[in-house]
Amino acid sequence: MRHRKIVYISIFALATISLILAGIIWYGKNQELKVIFLDVGQGDAILISQGSNQILIDGGPDGQVLLEKLGRYVPFWDREIEMAIATHPDQDHIEGLLEVMKNYKIDALVEGAEQSESQLYKNYENLIAQKQIQKIEAEAGVKIKLNGAEMEILSPRAPVPTGAVKDTNAYSVVARLAFGQNSFLFTGDLPDTEEKKLAQSSVDLSAKVLKVAHHGSKYATTGEFLDAVHPSDAIISVGRNNRFGHPADEALARLKERKINIFRTDEKGDVIYECRNPDVRCQMAVN
C-alpha cells in the first residue's frame, strides 16, 4: 500500500513538472505582443512583453507596487527583463526601477545623458553599477528589435547636457513602437516646447496609441502635437486625487476636441493591448 502511494506521488510530481516545462516552452515561443500601461499611481510604468522578452519603460514611484504588477504579468520562473528604459530621472519614473533591479536581472538600461542631484538618483546609479547593468545612451535613431516589432528612439535629438540639469522633462526619451499596422508613442514627461520641435521635424510621430506626456499636464499634449501623432487612443498614467490636478482640463479638452478615446489609469486600472497579428488591430482591455 505504501509502495503504491509512493508511485502515485512520483507520477503526480512528474506530471506537474512536465506541465510546468511545457508552460515555460510555450511561453518562451509565444509571439503575441502585449503593451501594458500599468496603474502605478502618480507616475509612469509600461511593460512591453513578447514571449520571454520584456521591455520596461519607467518604474513609477513605488517599487512594491511595480513588483506586484510584474508578478501579475510576468511568470514566476522568468526573472529576467531584457531591457529597461528610464525616460528621465524624476522620482515618479525611476524609483520603482530600484526594486526591479534588486529582484530581476536587467540585461540593459537605456537612459538619457542628463542627471539629477537627488539622493534617489545617486542610489539608482550606484545600483546600476553594482548590478553591472549595461547602459545604452538614449539618442534619436537607436532601434530596438523584437520579433516582428521595432522600437525607435525619436528624442532627444539635440545634444543632451551632461551632469545635473534643472528641467529633466525637456530631455525625456520619446520612443515609437511599430508592430505592423499597430503603433504606440511613448513620451515620458515631454513638455510642449519639445513637442513643438518634434511636430515640426521630419520624424514620423504617427501612432494609434499615444501615452500622454506628463500625466496630462496642461503644459503638454498640444494641438499641434496631437495633429502630428493623430492617435485613436490616448493613455493617461495618473494617480487618483493627485495633488497636481492631473490630468488638466485643458489637455482633456484638446483630446476630446479631436475625438480621441481617453483611458486613464486612475479610472481604468491597467490598460492592456494584446497584439496577436501585425495585420490586425490590437485588442484593448482593462484590468
URCOR-V932511 format. One record per residue. RES is the residue in one letter. SS is DSSP state (H for helix, E for strand, C for the rest). BURIAL is I if it has 24 or more other ideal C-beta (glycine too) atoms within 12 Angstrom, else O. Layout:
RES_SS_BURIAL ; RES_SS_BURIAL
This chain:
M_C_O ; R_H_O ; H_H_O ; R_H_O ; K_H_O ; I_H_O ; V_H_O ; Y_H_O ; I_H_O ; S_H_O ; I_H_O ; F_H_O ; A_H_O ; L_H_O ; A_H_O ; T_H_O ; I_H_O ; S_H_O ; L_H_O ; I_H_O ; L_H_O ; A_H_O ; G_H_O ; I_H_O ; I_H_O ; W_H_O ; Y_H_I ; G_H_O ; K_H_O ; N_C_O ; Q_C_O ; E_C_I ; L_E_I ; K_E_I ; V_E_I ; I_E_I ; F_E_I ; L_C_I ; D_C_I ; V_C_I ; G_C_I ; Q_C_I ; G_C_I ; D_C_I ; A_C_I ; I_E_I ; L_E_I ; I_E_I ; S_E_I ; Q_E_I ; G_C_I ; S_C_I ; N_E_I ; Q_E_I ; I_E_I ; L_E_I ; I_E_I ; D_C_I ; G_C_I ; G_C_I ; P_C_I ; D_C_I ; G_H_I ; Q_H_O ; V_H_I ; L_H_I ; L_H_I ; E_H_O ; K_H_I ; L_H_I ; G_H_O ; R_H_O ; Y_H_I ; V_C_I ; P_C_O ; F_C_O ; W_C_O ; D_C_I ; R_C_O ; E_E_I ; I_E_I ; E_E_I ; M_E_I ; A_E_I ; I_E_I ; A_E_I ; T_C_I ; H_C_I ; P_C_I ; D_C_I ; Q_H_I ; D_H_I ; H_H_I ; I_H_I ; E_H_I ; G_H_I ; L_H_I ; L_H_I ; E_H_I ; V_H_I ; M_H_I ; K_H_O ; N_H_I ; Y_C_I ; K_E_O ; I_E_I ; D_E_I ; A_E_I ; L_E_I ; V_E_I ; E_E_I ; G_C_I ; A_C_I ; E_E_I ; Q_E_I ; S_C_I ; E_C_O ; S_C_O ; Q_H_O ; L_H_I ; Y_H_I ; K_H_O ; N_H_O ; Y_H_I ; E_H_I ; N_H_O ; L_H_I ; I_H_I ; A_H_O ; Q_H_O ; K_C_I ; Q_C_O ; I_C_I ; Q_E_O ; K_E_O ; I_E_I ; E_E_I ; A_C_I ; E_C_I ; A_C_I ; G_C_O ; V_C_I ; K_E_O ; I_E_I ; K_E_O ; L_E_I ; N_C_O ; G_C_O ; A_E_I ; E_E_I ; M_E_I ; E_E_I ; I_E_I ; L_E_I ; S_E_I ; P_C_I ; R_C_I ; A_C_O ; P_C_O ; V_C_I ; P_C_O ; T_C_O ; G_E_O ; A_E_O ; V_C_O ; K_C_O ; D_C_O ; T_H_I ; N_H_I ; A_H_I ; Y_H_I ; S_C_I ; V_C_I ; V_E_I ; A_E_I ; R_E_I ; L_E_I ; A_E_I ; F_E_I ; G_C_O ; Q_C_O ; N_E_I ; S_E_I ; F_E_I ; L_E_I ; F_E_I ; T_C_I ; G_C_I ; D_C_I ; L_C_I ; P_C_I ; D_H_I ; T_H_O ; E_H_I ; E_H_I ; K_H_I ; K_H_I ; L_H_I ; A_H_I ; Q_C_O ; S_C_O ; S_C_O ; V_C_I ; D_C_O ; L_C_I ; S_C_I ; A_C_I ; K_C_I ; V_E_I ; L_E_I ; K_E_I ; V_C_I ; A_H_I ; H_H_I ; H_H_I ; G_H_I ; S_C_I ; K_C_O ; Y_C_I ; A_C_I ; T_C_I ; T_C_I ; G_H_O ; E_H_O ; F_H_I ; L_H_I ; D_H_O ; A_H_I ; V_H_I ; H_C_I ; P_C_I ; S_C_I ; D_E_I ; A_E_I ; I_E_I ; I_E_I ; S_C_I ; V_C_I ; G_C_I ; R_C_O ; N_C_O ; N_C_O ; R_C_O ; F_C_O ; G_C_O ; H_C_I ; P_C_I ; A_C_I ; D_H_O ; E_H_O ; A_H_I ; L_H_I ; A_H_O ; R_H_I ; L_H_I ; K_H_O ; E_H_O ; R_C_I ; K_C_O ; I_C_I ; N_E_O ; I_E_I ; F_E_I ; R_E_I ; T_H_I ; D_H_I ; E_H_O ; K_H_I ; G_C_I ; D_C_I ; V_E_I ; I_E_I ; Y_E_I ; E_E_I ; C_E_I ; R_C_O ; N_C_O ; P_C_O ; D_C_O ; V_C_O ; R_C_O ; C_C_I ; Q_E_O ; M_E_I ; A_E_O ; V_E_O ; N_C_O
